[in-house]
């Protein structure tokens, strides 16, 4: 029996005498939508052997009200082998129209097919318009739109190629409201307004993999600086965050200049942009020339001490070389991107914060890798399904060890040769190792076995490497005191707390936990008097019961330039000294904290339950706290608000509706705990009936979710 797909194949592909017009007529008359394109999927393997997509001019219009996108694309491609069909990856897209003469364009379930009698060696052009309502990758929020194509997801909003091995030059024109700013790959070469809309035209000079295509639309201002090599660096921010620009982007130019110098190959693109976006799925994403990162990293000078953007900043910038310019061939080569970016970010932090910081970070990741390895969860760097810990941290460790083994000069020469040889191409681990062997006489066969192929972490070799740091030696000496009785180590701990190193001082404080306060009191006073922000923070985080003798010193922690310290201390003081609650609240009344308003939301919660405190304002405080659960705010703010609303059982119709919307938020780190919270509420009859009827008052997506979990 001939199935429908085979029938189509026989009629279309086995008629060599049909001319182009006959084929086009057949396609228009034959109900392709009825049959689908499952057969084409079988033909699609190794398409890079058949066609090379060279460039695309795309014009796209996001439509927020309908959460969809319309666009026009003009693809230029070279055919490598004679064929009747070529595809573009396109998830659930409609083809609205295509050129009447030339290539026929048809949409399948997850591909758009270009159909013609393609001849090897010829270059063709395909022109068509499309429409899509992406389930992922293109995200619409109240005041922002942005994309996130990491891996192979750009095809949800733009017909493109999911295979990272086909690099294309993308030139985008984004149509947006004229009062919004647009950021995309490449250089903005033209911006004009027509009928209330803005047309922003971007030009790329070099090719890249499709997953690196991106744009963002929102209310952004920018600060522009130039690297030592005169590369324009654009630092974006929301107007309301203008006071956070300096601390957030602190050292950005220094990081850029350092990486260019350290890597030894000039920055490969026209410019570089950094854009903080709302509700981002990850810490950051290295879209070519345009890193998008979570707005949670926007900090003031106090927040900088706890949660700064430096590591993410350096990591995503390093990707512009390792990942964007040279791109992995296959999943088993993923460490060539993430391991390299992690390693070079560490080197940038070393440049800023010093050797001790660098070795401390290596030590911390070595502990994680050793723990996983000891539990039998170690992974080879070449395992295509390895965890982030392996690709990122073990990859960075491998490069650290390789540099030690072959020497500084050979390592830098290897990196330079590797990048220049494979510029704008795809690479394998073998390609990289061949460059190592070409410049170094050191036998690296043991390195390959131990650090790339072996699943176990080479803890002893890592330990010996760490011991080359005088700081680590000193830290190990202090940490070795943990097993000793307090009386036998008081002198050493006091020494460690006198003009302390950040990390060694914290270690000394943590060794005081569970010891009699009568014995540790002088050492705690040493810690307070050190005036080291992180040593004092260690006291705040570890001292659970505050003795009267240390109350004054503990209260002084509210003045420290740390929102982590401040949040912990406010809560502990409020709990342990009820007679002074109003004083503590008055002192911290106007403090917001991090982007998630951690101090403000704690303050509102404590103010609400503090008897006699500003009773006339409590209704406003309650309204403010509940309001933070709404979709008007970022998920970081909402998540914390839900925690407090749940703790105080302040649920009402609005907060329950907001929780239902949270359950279908695109960020799983937010939607997952929201679902767990909602499921617990459903166990309570009081809330079950309210939740069951919310479907009429929430979005369609949230209503569908509620319906799925409340079916009896």
C-alpha positions in Angstrom: 0.0 0.0 0.0 1.3 3.5 -0.9 0.9 6.0 1.9 0.1 9.6 1.3 3.6 10.9 1.7 5.1 8.4 -0.6 2.4 9.2 -3.2 3.4 12.9 -3.1 7.1 11.9 -3.4 6.4 9.7 -6.4 4.3 12.3 -8.2 6.6 15.2 -7.6 10.2 14.0 -7.4 9.9 11.1 -10.0 8.7 13.3 -12.8 12.0 14.5 -14.4 10.2 15.9 -17.5 8.2 18.4 -15.5 9.3 22.0 -16.0 9.3 24.6 -13.2 5.8 25.8 -14.1 4.4 22.3 -14.0 6.0 21.6 -10.7 4.7 24.9 -9.3 1.2 24.2 -10.6 1.3 20.7 -9.0 2.4 22.2 -5.6 -0.4 24.7 -5.7 -3.1 22.1 -6.5 -1.9 19.3 -4.3 -3.1 19.6 -0.7 0.3 19.5 0.9 -1.1 20.7 4.2 -3.1 17.5 4.4 -0.1 15.2 3.9 2.5 17.1 6.0 6.3 16.9 5.5 7.3 13.9 7.4 9.0 12.4 4.4 11.1 15.5 3.8 12.4 15.1 7.4 14.0 11.8 6.3 15.7 13.6 3.4 17.0 16.4 5.6 20.0 14.7 7.2 23.4 16.3 6.4 21.8 19.3 4.6 25.1 21.1 5.0 26.5 18.8 2.4 23.8 19.9 0.0 23.5 23.7 0.6 25.4 26.5 2.1 23.2 29.4 3.3 25.2 32.5 2.8 23.2 35.5 4.0 19.7 36.7 4.7 18.0 40.1 4.8 15.1 39.9 7.2 12.5 42.4 8.2 10.4 41.5 11.2 7.5 43.1 13.0 6.6 41.8 16.5 2.9 42.2 17.4 2.7 42.3 21.2 -1.2 42.3 21.4 -1.3 38.9 19.6 2.2 37.7 20.8 3.2 36.9 17.3 5.6 38.0 14.6 5.4 38.7 10.9 8.3 39.1 8.6 9.9 39.0 5.2 13.1 37.1 4.5 15.3 37.1 1.4 17.8 34.2 1.6 20.9 33.8 -0.5 22.3 30.3 -0.7 24.7 28.2 -2.7 23.7 24.7 -3.8 26.5 22.2 -3.3 24.8 19.1 -4.7 21.9 18.8 -7.2 18.6 18.5 -5.4 14.9 19.2 -5.6 14.3 20.5 -2.1 16.1 22.5 0.6 14.7 23.5 4.0 14.8 26.2 6.6 14.0 25.3 10.2 10.7 27.1 11.1 8.6 26.0 14.0 4.8 26.2 13.3 5.1 29.0 10.8 2.9 30.0 8.0 4.1 31.2 4.6 2.0 34.1 3.6 3.4 34.7 0.2 6.4 34.1 -2.0 7.7 35.3 -5.4 5.5 34.0 -8.2 8.5 33.3 -10.4 11.4 31.1 -9.1 11.5 29.0 -6.0 8.3 27.5 -4.6 8.0 28.0 -0.8 5.9 25.7 1.3 5.5 25.4 5.1 5.5 22.2 7.0 5.2 21.5 10.7 8.7 22.5 11.7 10.3 23.5 8.4 9.8 25.7 5.4 10.7 24.0 2.2 12.2 25.6 -0.9 11.4 23.5 -3.9 12.9 23.7 -7.4 15.4 22.0 -9.7 18.5 23.2 -7.9 21.8 22.8 -9.8 25.1 22.3 -8.0 27.5 25.2 -8.0 24.7 27.8 -8.5 23.7 30.6 -6.0 20.0 31.1 -5.6 17.6 33.6 -3.9 14.5 32.7 -2.0 12.0 35.5 -1.0 8.9 35.0 1.1 6.8 36.4 3.9 5.9 34.5 7.0 4.0 34.6 10.3 4.5 32.8 13.6 3.1 32.7 17.1 6.2 31.4 18.9 5.7 29.1 21.9 9.2 30.0 23.1 12.3 32.1 22.1 10.4 35.3 21.5 9.1 36.8 24.7 6.6 39.6 25.2 6.4 41.5 28.4 4.5 44.7 29.3 7.4 47.0 28.4 9.9 44.8 26.6 10.3 42.2 23.9 13.4 40.1 23.6 14.6 36.8 22.0 16.6 34.0 23.4 17.8 31.4 20.8 20.4 29.5 22.8 21.0 26.1 21.3 18.7 25.8 18.3 15.6 27.9 19.0 15.8 30.9 16.7 13.6 29.0 14.3 10.6 29.7 16.5 10.6 33.3 15.4 12.7 33.5 12.2 13.1 30.9 9.4 16.8 29.9 9.9 19.0 26.9 10.4 19.2 25.0 13.7 22.4 23.3 12.7 25.3 25.3 14.2 27.5 24.3 11.3 25.8 26.5 8.8 27.0 30.0 9.4 25.0 32.9 7.8 25.4 36.6 7.6 22.2 38.0 9.2 21.1 41.6 8.4 17.9 42.5 10.3 15.4 45.3 10.1 13.2 45.5 13.1 9.9 47.4 13.0 8.8 48.7 16.4 6.8 51.5 18.0 8.6 54.8 17.4 9.0 55.5 21.1 11.0 52.3 21.7 14.7 51.5 21.3 15.8 48.5 19.4 19.1 46.5 19.8 20.1 43.7 17.5 23.2 42.0 16.0 25.6 44.2 14.1 25.7 47.9 13.4 22.7 50.1 13.3 23.0 51.6 9.8 19.7 53.3 9.5 16.7 54.3 11.6 13.7 56.0 10.3 10.1 56.6 11.3 7.1 55.9 9.1 3.5 56.3 10.2 4.3 56.0 13.9 6.6 53.0 13.5 10.4 52.9 13.6 12.4 50.9 11.1 15.8 50.0 12.6 18.2 48.4 10.1 21.2 46.5 11.3 24.1 45.2 9.3 26.4 42.3 10.1 29.7 41.9 8.2 30.5 38.3 9.1 28.5 35.1 9.4 27.3 33.4 12.6 25.2 30.4 13.7 21.5 31.0 13.8 21.1 30.6 17.5 23.1 33.8 18.0 20.6 36.0 16.2 18.7 38.3 18.5 16.9 41.5 19.1 15.4 43.4 22.0 12.9 46.2 22.1 12.2 48.4 25.1 12.7 51.7 26.9 16.5 51.9 27.0 19.1 54.6 27.3 22.7 53.9 26.6 26.2 55.0 27.6 28.8 54.6 24.9 32.5 54.0 25.5 35.4 52.9 23.3 37.9 50.1 23.9 41.7 50.8 23.5 41.2 49.3 20.0 38.4 51.8 19.2 35.6 49.3 19.3 32.4 51.0 20.2 30.9 49.5 23.5 27.3 50.4 24.2 26.0 49.9 27.7 22.2 49.9 27.9 20.0 50.6 30.8 16.4 51.6 31.7 16.0 55.3 32.5 14.9 54.5 36.0 18.2 52.6 36.6 20.5 55.5 35.6 22.2 55.6 39.1 23.1 51.9 38.6 25.0 52.3 35.4 28.4 52.9 36.9 28.4 50.1 39.5 26.7 47.6 37.1 29.1 48.2 34.2 32.1 48.9 36.4 35.3 47.6 34.8 33.5 46.9 31.5 36.1 48.7 29.4 38.9 47.1 31.4 37.5 43.6 30.9 37.2 44.3 27.1 40.8 45.6 26.8 42.2 42.8 29.0 40.5 40.0 27.0 41.7 41.5 23.6 45.2 41.6 25.0 45.1 38.2 26.8 43.5 36.3 23.9 45.8 37.9 21.4 43.2 38.2 18.6 41.3 41.5 18.0 37.6 41.6 18.9 36.1 40.1 15.7 32.9 42.1 15.3 31.8 45.7 14.5 30.7 46.7 17.9 29.6 45.4 21.3 26.3 46.0 23.2 25.2 44.9 26.6 21.4 44.9 27.4 19.7 44.1 30.7 16.3 42.6 30.0 13.4 41.7 32.3 12.7 38.1 33.3 15.6 36.7 31.4 15.9 32.9 31.4 19.6 32.8 32.2 22.3 35.0 33.7 23.4 36.1 30.3 23.5 35.2 26.6 26.3 35.9 24.1 24.3 36.9 21.1 26.8 38.1 18.5 27.7 41.7 19.3 24.7 42.0 21.7 24.9 40.3 25.1 21.5 40.2 26.8 21.6 39.6 30.6 19.2 39.5 33.5 18.3 42.9 34.9 18.8 41.3 38.4 22.5 42.2 37.8 21.7 45.9 37.7 23.0 47.1 41.1 23.9 50.2 43.0 27.3 50.6 44.8 26.0 48.7 47.8 24.6 45.8 45.8 27.9 45.6 43.8 29.6 44.2 46.9 27.3 41.2 47.0 26.0 40.5 43.5 27.9 42.2 40.7 27.9 41.6 36.9 31.6 41.2 36.5 31.8 37.4 36.0 28.8 37.3 33.6 30.1 40.4 31.8 33.5 38.7 31.2 32.0 35.3 30.4 29.6 36.6 27.7 32.3 38.8 26.2 34.7 35.9 26.0 32.1 34.0 24.0 32.3 36.6 21.3 35.6 34.8 20.4 34.8 31.3 21.8 31.4 30.3 20.6 30.4 33.2 18.3 33.5 33.5 16.1 34.6 29.8 16.4 31.7 27.6 17.1 31.5 23.9 18.2 30.9 21.3 15.5 29.0 19.0 17.8 27.7 18.7 21.4 30.8 16.8 22.5 32.8 19.9 21.7 30.6 22.2 23.9 33.4 22.7 26.4 35.3 24.7 23.6 32.7 27.3 24.2 31.6 27.2 27.9 34.9 26.0 29.3 36.8 28.7 27.5 34.4 31.4 28.4 34.5 30.4 32.1 38.3 30.3 32.1 38.8 33.7 30.4 36.2 35.2 32.7 38.3 33.9 35.7 41.4 35.5 34.2 39.5 38.8 33.8 38.5 38.6 37.5 42.0 37.8 38.4 43.1 41.0 36.6 40.6 43.0 38.6 40.5 41.3 42.0 43.9 39.6 42.2 45.5 36.1 42.5 43.8 35.2 45.7 40.3 35.7 44.2 41.3 33.6 41.1 42.6 30.7 43.2 39.6 30.9 45.6 37.2 30.4 42.7 39.3 27.5 41.3 39.3 26.0 44.8 35.5 26.3 45.1 34.8 24.7 41.7 37.4 21.9 42.5 35.4 21.1 45.6 32.2 20.8 43.6 33.8 18.7 40.9 35.4 16.4 43.5 32.2 15.9 45.3 30.4 15.0 42.1 33.2 12.7 41.2 33.3 11.0 44.6 29.5 10.3 44.3 30.1 8.6 40.9 28.6 11.5 39.0 31.8 12.6 37.3 31.6 13.2 33.6 34.0 13.4 30.6 34.4 16.8 29.1 33.6 15.1 25.7 30.3 13.7 27.0 27.7 15.4 24.8 25.1 15.2 27.6 27.4 16.4 30.4 26.2 18.9 33.0 26.9 22.6 33.1 29.3 21.9 36.0 31.4 19.8 33.6 31.3 21.9 30.5 31.9 25.2 32.4 34.0 24.4 35.5 35.8 21.3 34.5 36.5 22.9 31.1 38.0 25.9 32.8 40.1 23.6 35.0 41.3 21.7 32.0 42.6 24.9 30.4 44.2 26.0 33.7 46.1 22.7 33.8 47.0 22.8 30.1 48.5 26.2 30.5 50.6 25.0 33.4 51.8 22.0 31.5 52.8 23.6 28.2 53.8 27.0 29.5 52.5 30.5 29.2 54.0 31.3 25.8 52.9 28.1 24.1 49.4 28.4 25.5 48.9 31.9 24.2 50.4 31.0 20.8 48.0 28.0 20.6 45.0 30.2 21.4 46.0 32.8 18.8 46.7 30.2 16.1 43.5 28.3 16.8 41.3 31.4 16.6 42.9 32.8 13.5 42.8 29.5 11.6 39.2 28.8 12.4 37.8 32.3 12.3 34.1 32.3 11.5 34.2 28.5 11.2 33.2 25.5 13.2 35.7 23.5 15.4 36.2 20.2 17.1 38.2 19.3 20.2 40.7 17.6 17.8 41.1 20.9 15.9 42.1 22.6 19.2 44.4 19.8 20.3 46.2 19.8 17.0 47.0 23.5 17.5 48.4 22.7 20.9 50.6 19.9 19.4 51.8 22.2 16.6 53.4 24.7 19.0 54.4 22.6 22.1 56.9 19.8 22.4 55.1 18.7 25.6 53.4 15.3 25.4 49.8 16.1 26.2 48.5 12.5 25.8 48.1 12.2 29.6 46.3 15.5 29.7 43.8 14.3 27.1 43.1 11.2 29.0 42.9 12.7 32.4 41.1 16.0 31.7 39.1 15.4 28.6 38.3 11.7 28.4 38.2 10.6 32.0 34.9 11.0 33.9 36.6 11.3 37.3 38.0 14.6 38.5 41.7 14.6 39.0 41.5 16.0 42.5 45.1 15.4 43.5 46.5 17.1 40.5 44.1 20.0 41.1 45.2 20.2 44.7 48.9 20.4 43.8 48.1 23.1 41.3 46.3 25.1 44.0 49.2 24.8 46.4 51.2 27.0 44.0 49.2 29.9 45.4 50.6 31.3 48.8 47.1 32.4 49.6 45.7 28.9 49.2 48.5 27.5 51.4 47.5 29.9 54.1 43.8 29.2 53.7 44.5 25.4 54.0 46.5 26.0 57.1 43.5 27.9 58.7 40.9 25.5 57.5 42.9 22.6 58.9 42.2 24.0 62.4 38.5 23.0 62.1 39.3 19.7 63.9 41.1 21.3 66.7 39.6 22.3 70.1 38.9 26.0 70.4 41.5 26.6 73.1 44.2 25.1 71.0 43.6 27.5 68.0 42.5 30.8 69.6 45.8 32.5 68.7 45.7 31.3 65.1 42.1 32.5 64.7 42.9 35.8 66.3 45.8 36.2 63.9 43.5 35.3 60.9 41.0 38.0 62.1 43.6 40.7 62.3 43.8 42.7 59.1 42.1 39.6 57.5 42.0 38.3 54.0 38.3 38.2 52.9 38.2 34.4 52.5 40.6 33.4 55.4 38.8 35.8 57.7 35.4 34.2 56.9 36.8 30.8 57.5 38.0 31.9 61.0 34.5 33.2 61.8 32.7 30.0 60.7 35.0 28.0 63.0 33.4 29.8 65.9 29.9 28.4 65.3 28.6 26.1 68.0 31.4 27.1 70.4 30.5 28.6 73.8 29.9 32.3 73.4 31.9 32.9 76.6 34.9 31.5 74.9 34.4 33.1 71.5 33.3 36.6 72.5 36.8 38.2 72.1 37.2 36.6 68.7 33.8 37.9 67.6 34.9 41.3 68.7 38.1 40.9 66.6 35.9 40.1 63.6 33.7 43.2 64.1 36.7 45.4 64.6 38.4 44.1 61.4 36.0 46.4 59.4 36.2 43.8 56.7 32.8 43.7 54.9 32.9 40.0 54.2 34.2 39.0 57.6 31.5 41.0 59.3 29.0 39.5 56.9 30.1 36.0 58.0 29.3 37.0 61.5 25.8 38.2 60.4 25.1 34.9 58.6 26.5 32.5 61.2 25.7 34.0 64.6 22.2 32.8 65.3 21.8 33.9 68.9 23.0 37.4 69.6 24.4 37.8 73.1 23.8 41.1 74.9 27.5 41.7 75.0 27.5 41.9 71.1 24.2 43.6 70.6 25.7 47.0 69.8 28.3 45.6 67.5 25.7 43.5 65.7 23.4 46.5 65.3 26.3 48.3 63.6 26.0 45.7 60.8 22.9 47.6 59.6 25.3 50.3 58.4 27.5 47.9 56.3 27.5 48.3 52.5 25.9 44.9 51.9 22.2 44.1 51.2 22.9 40.4 52.1 24.2 41.5 55.5 21.4 44.1 55.9 18.6 41.6 55.2 19.9 39.0 57.6 20.6 41.5 60.4 17.3 43.4 60.2 15.4 40.1 60.6 17.6 38.8 63.4 17.5 42.0 65.4 13.7 42.3 64.9 13.3 38.7 66.2 15.7 38.9 69.1 15.2 42.4 70.5 11.4 43.0 70.2 11.6 46.2 72.4 13.6 47.9 69.7 11.6 46.8 66.6 10.3 50.3 65.8 13.9 51.6 65.9 15.2 49.0 63.5 12.3 49.6 61.1 12.8 53.3 61.2 16.5 52.9 60.4 15.8 50.8 57.3 12.5 52.3 56.1 13.6 53.7 52.8 16.0 50.9 51.6 15.0 48.9 48.5 17.9 46.5 48.3 18.6 44.4 45.2 16.5 44.5 42.0 14.1 42.1 43.7 13.5 44.6 46.5 14.7 42.2 49.1 15.1 44.7 51.9 11.9 46.6 51.1 9.7 43.4 51.0 11.2 42.2 54.3 10.6 45.6 55.8 6.9 45.6 54.6 6.4 42.2 56.1 7.9 43.1 59.5 6.1 46.4 59.6 2.7 44.7 59.0 3.2 42.3 61.9 4.8 44.8 64.3 2.1 45.7 66.8 1.6 49.5 67.1 4.0 50.4 64.4 2.5 53.0 62.0 -1.0 51.5 62.1 -2.4 54.2 59.9 -0.1 53.1 57.1 -0.5 49.4 57.3 -3.3 49.2 54.7 -0.9 50.9 52.2 1.9 48.5 53.2 -0.3 45.5 52.7 -1.4 46.8 49.3 2.2 47.4 48.2 3.4 44.0 49.3 0.5 42.2 47.5 1.0 44.4 44.4 4.5 43.0 44.0 3.0 39.7 43.1 1.5 41.2 39.9 2.7 40.6 36.3 3.7 44.3 36.2 6.9 43.3 38.1 9.8 41.0 37.2 9.7 37.4 38.4 12.5 38.1 40.9 10.3 40.6 42.7 7.2 38.5 42.4 8.9 35.3 43.7 9.9 37.0 46.9 6.5 38.7 47.3 4.7 35.3 47.0 6.9 33.9 49.7 5.9 36.7 52.1 2.2 36.6 51.1 2.2 32.8 51.7 4.0 33.1 55.0 1.5 35.6 56.3 -1.5 33.9 54.5 -2.5 37.1 52.8 -4.1 35.3 49.8 -7.0 37.0 48.1 -8.5 36.9 44.6 -5.8 39.1 43.1 -2.8 37.4 44.5 -4.3 34.0 43.6 -4.7 35.2 40.0 -1.2 36.5 40.0 0.0 33.1 41.3 -1.9 31.3 38.5 -0.1 33.5 35.9 3.2 32.8 37.6 2.7 29.1 37.0 2.9 29.6 33.2 5.8 32.0 33.3 8.5 31.2 30.7 11.2 31.1 33.3 11.1 27.6 34.9 13.0 28.7 37.9 10.0 30.9 38.8 7.1 28.8 37.4 8.2 25.6 39.2 8.1 26.9 42.8 4.9 28.8 41.8 3.3 25.5 40.8 4.4 23.9 44.0 2.9 26.7 46.0 -0.4 26.6 44.1 -0.6 22.8 44.5 -0.3 23.2 48.3 -3.0 25.8 48.4 -5.3 23.5 46.5 -5.1 21.1 49.4 -7.0 23.7 51.5 -10.7 23.8 50.8 -10.8 27.5 51.5 -8.6 28.2 48.5 -9.6 25.3 46.3 -13.0 26.7 45.4 -11.5 30.2 44.7 -8.7 28.8 42.5 -11.1 26.5 40.6 -13.1 29.5 39.2 -10.1 31.7 38.4 -10.1 30.5 34.8 -12.5 33.2 33.7 -10.2 35.9 35.0 -6.7 34.9 33.9 -4.9 34.5 30.6 -5.8 31.6 28.3 -2.5 29.9 29.1 -3.1 30.2 32.8 -6.7 29.1 32.5 -5.6 26.0 30.6 -3.1 25.2 33.4 -5.7 25.7 36.1 -8.1 23.5 34.3 -5.6 20.7 34.0 -4.8 20.6 37.7 -8.4 21.2 39.1 -10.1 18.4 37.2 -11.8 16.1 39.5 
